[in-house]
Amino acid sequence: MSHATATVRHSYAEARIEDRGHEFLTFALGEEEYGVDILKVKEIRGYDAVTRLPDAPDYIKGVINLRGTIVPVIDMRVKLRLERADYTAMTVMIVLSVADRVVGMVVDAVSDVVRLTGEQIRAVPEIAATIDRQFLTGIGTMDERMLILLDIERLMVSTEMGLVADAPAH
């Protein structure tokens, strides 16, 4: 296949995605609703106890053994500088696949899967916020609902998270 053909096919695929919309898993943190790309989600599980790591940042709850894979678990309330919440029966862990790593994130509750079209996704407004704007892909709007859409890959691979090693120098 020629480069031009590959480019045309790629552009066509992108256009079809725009037409179909994009699916997000929605979850709650406090009063706000967030969304992450459903394609990054491996599974949703109840919160289990974790093994705490010495000297880990406070937002890293610890690690779990998930079918032989050691998975770091992030408390999203702490990471996003929200008030802490008690862990209850509703507390959920979303297991994600980001940058060839498996990572768990603890959220208050999972809501549903929604499909948003390009028109339903708005740019993040230029305001001071607790979440660094580089980790947001936009604001999703559905009737009266608003979703804060996280760029979960960028958040999890950010240098400060320390979850993914820097790319090797070539």
C-alpha positions in Angstrom: 0.0 0.0 0.0 1.4 3.4 -1.0 1.9 6.2 1.6 -0.9 8.2 -0.1 -3.3 5.3 0.1 -2.5 4.8 3.8 -3.0 8.5 4.4 -6.4 8.5 2.6 -7.5 5.4 4.5 -6.4 6.9 7.8 -8.3 10.1 7.1 -11.3 8.1 6.1 -11.1 6.1 9.4 -10.9 9.4 11.4 -13.9 10.8 9.6 -15.9 7.7 10.4 -15.0 8.0 14.1 -16.1 11.6 14.0 -19.5 10.5 12.5 -20.0 7.7 15.0 -18.9 9.7 18.0 -16.7 8.4 20.7 -17.5 6.3 23.8 -16.6 7.3 27.3 -16.9 5.4 30.6 -18.3 7.9 33.1 -17.5 8.0 36.7 -18.1 10.2 39.8 -15.6 11.9 42.0 -17.5 13.9 44.5 -20.2 16.0 42.8 -18.5 16.0 39.4 -18.8 13.5 36.6 -15.7 12.5 34.6 -15.2 10.5 31.4 -12.4 8.4 30.1 -12.0 6.8 26.7 -13.7 3.4 26.9 -10.9 1.9 24.7 -8.5 2.4 27.6 -10.6 0.5 30.1 -9.7 -3.1 30.7 -12.1 -3.9 33.5 -14.1 -2.4 36.4 -13.8 -4.0 39.9 -14.7 -3.4 43.4 -12.0 -1.7 45.5 -9.7 -4.2 47.2 -7.1 -3.6 49.8 -3.7 -2.7 48.3 -0.2 -3.2 49.3 1.3 0.2 50.3 4.6 1.0 48.8 7.1 2.8 51.0 8.0 6.4 50.0 5.3 6.4 47.2 3.5 9.7 46.5 0.3 10.0 48.5 -1.9 9.6 45.4 -0.5 6.1 44.8 -2.5 4.0 47.1 -0.2 1.0 46.5 -0.2 -2.0 44.2 -2.4 -5.1 43.7 -1.7 -8.4 42.1 -4.1 -8.7 39.2 -3.8 -12.2 37.7 0.0 -12.1 38.0 0.5 -8.5 37.0 1.5 -6.0 39.6 -0.7 -3.0 39.1 -0.2 0.4 40.6 -3.4 1.9 42.0 -4.0 5.7 41.9 -6.5 7.5 44.2 -8.0 10.0 41.7 -9.4 12.2 44.5 -5.9 12.7 45.9 -4.4 13.0 42.4 -6.9 15.7 41.3 -6.6 17.5 44.7 -10.2 16.9 45.6 -11.4 16.4 49.2 -10.8 12.9 50.5 -13.7 10.5 50.6 -14.4 7.4 52.7 -14.0 4.2 50.8 -17.5 2.5 50.7 -19.1 -0.4 49.0 -19.7 1.9 46.0 -16.0 2.7 45.7 -14.7 1.2 42.4 -11.4 0.6 40.8 -11.2 1.1 37.0 -8.4 -0.9 35.5 -6.8 0.9 32.5 -4.4 0.0 29.8 -2.2 3.1 29.2 1.2 3.3 27.4 1.5 -0.5 27.5 1.0 -0.5 31.3 -1.9 -1.6 33.4 -2.9 0.9 36.0 -5.8 1.0 38.5 -7.6 4.2 39.5 -10.0 4.5 42.4 -13.1 6.5 41.9 -16.3 7.0 43.9 -18.6 5.2 41.5 -18.9 4.2 37.9 -22.0 5.6 36.1 -22.4 4.4 32.5 -20.9 4.4 29.0 -21.9 7.4 26.9 -21.4 8.2 23.2 -20.5 11.8 22.4 -20.3 13.3 19.0 -17.8 15.9 18.0 -20.4 18.6 18.5 -21.0 17.5 22.1 -17.3 17.9 23.1 -16.3 21.5 24.0 -12.9 23.0 24.6 -11.8 23.3 28.2 -12.4 27.0 29.2 -9.4 29.1 30.1 -9.9 29.2 33.9 -7.9 28.4 37.0 -8.7 24.9 38.0 -7.3 22.2 40.3 -6.7 19.9 37.3 -3.9 20.8 34.9 -5.6 21.6 31.6 -3.1 19.4 29.7 -4.8 16.4 31.2 -8.2 17.3 29.9 -9.5 16.6 26.4 -12.7 18.7 26.8 -16.0 19.1 28.4 -18.8 16.7 27.2 -22.3 18.0 27.2 -25.5 15.8 27.2 -28.7 17.7 27.9 -28.2 18.8 31.5 -25.1 16.6 32.1 -21.6 17.8 31.8 -18.6 15.5 31.8 -15.0 16.4 32.5 -13.2 14.4 29.9 -9.7 13.2 31.0 -6.8 12.5 28.8 -6.0 9.5 31.0 -3.1 8.4 28.9 -1.4 11.8 29.2 -2.2 11.9 33.0 -0.8 8.5 33.7 2.4 8.9 31.7 3.2 12.3 33.0 6.6 12.5 34.5 5.2 13.4 37.9 3.2 10.2 38.1 6.4 8.1 37.6 4.4 5.1 36.5 5.9 4.8 33.0 9.6 4.9 32.4 10.8 7.7 30.1 11.1 6.5 26.5 14.6 5.2 25.8 16.9 7.6 24.1 17.8 6.7 20.5 
